[in-house]
Amino acid sequence: MAGYNLSSKAAADLESIYEYTILQFGLEQARGYLFGLHERFQALAAQPTQGSRADELAPGLRRVEYQSHIVFYISMDNGIRIVRVLHQRMDVTRHL
C-alpha cells in the first residue's frame, strides 16, 4: 500500500495550522481539520495523479486544494512526499 511522508517544512506547516485552528476555532475543530488533511494525504498517496501538475514551481511538483489550504507534493516509488501545506492566501513562490 502506498503511503506518504512529510518534509520538515510540511510538518511545521501542519503544526502551525493545528495551533492556529485551536486558537481560532477550538480543539475539536483543529483535530477534525488535521484528520481531514491526513485523509487527503492518504487518498493522494493511493492516486498521486489526482492533483494538478505544478511544474512551473518545481519539476515533478503537484498540488491539490483542501478547504483553505493547498497541499504541494511529489510522487515517489512508494507513495508521495508532502512538500508544503500552505494557506491559499500565501505567496506560494516565496514559500516553496
C-alpha positions in Angstrom: 0.0 0.0 0.0 1.3 3.4 -1.0 1.9 5.9 1.8 3.1 9.4 2.4 5.7 11.2 4.3 6.2 14.8 5.3 9.1 17.1 4.6 10.2 19.0 7.7 8.6 22.2 6.3 5.3 20.3 5.8 5.4 19.0 9.3 6.0 22.6 10.6 3.1 23.8 8.4 0.8 21.2 10.0 1.9 22.2 13.5 1.2 25.9 12.7 -2.2 25.0 11.1 -3.1 23.0 14.2 -2.1 25.7 16.7 -3.9 28.5 14.7 -7.0 26.4 14.4 -7.1 25.7 18.1 -6.8 29.4 18.9 -9.4 30.5 16.4 -11.9 27.6 16.4 -11.1 25.3 19.3 -9.5 21.9 19.8 -12.3 19.8 18.3 -12.2 21.8 15.0 -8.4 21.6 14.9 -8.4 17.8 15.4 -11.0 17.4 12.7 -9.2 19.6 10.2 -5.9 17.8 10.7 -7.7 14.4 10.4 -9.2 15.6 7.1 -5.8 16.6 5.8 -4.3 13.3 6.7 -7.2 11.5 5.0 -6.5 13.7 1.9 -2.8 12.7 2.0 -3.7 9.0 2.1 -6.0 9.5 -0.9 -3.3 11.3 -2.8 -0.8 8.5 -2.0 -3.2 6.0 -3.4 -3.8 8.1 -6.6 -1.0 10.6 -6.9 -2.2 11.9 -10.3 -5.4 13.4 -8.9 -3.6 16.6 -8.1 -2.7 19.2 -10.7 0.8 19.5 -12.1 2.8 22.4 -10.8 6.0 22.0 -12.8 6.2 25.8 -13.2 7.1 25.9 -9.5 9.3 22.9 -9.4 9.9 19.8 -11.6 7.5 17.0 -10.6 5.6 19.1 -8.1 1.8 18.6 -7.9 -0.9 20.5 -6.0 -4.3 19.9 -4.7 -6.6 22.1 -2.6 -8.0 21.0 0.8 -10.5 23.6 2.1 -8.4 26.8 2.7 -5.0 25.2 2.1 -3.0 23.9 -0.8 -1.1 20.7 -0.5 2.1 20.5 -2.6 3.6 17.0 -3.1 5.8 14.9 -5.3 5.2 11.3 -6.4 7.8 8.7 -5.2 8.1 5.0 -5.8 6.4 4.1 -2.5 3.8 6.9 -2.4 4.1 10.6 -2.1 6.2 13.2 -0.2 4.2 16.2 1.1 6.4 19.2 0.5 4.3 22.0 1.9 0.8 22.7 3.1 0.2 26.4 2.5 -2.8 28.7 3.1 -4.4 29.8 -0.2 -3.6 33.4 0.6 0.1 32.8 1.0 2.7 33.7 -1.7 3.4 30.2 -3.0 6.6 31.1 -4.9 8.0 32.7 -1.8 7.3 29.7 0.5 8.3 26.8 -1.8 
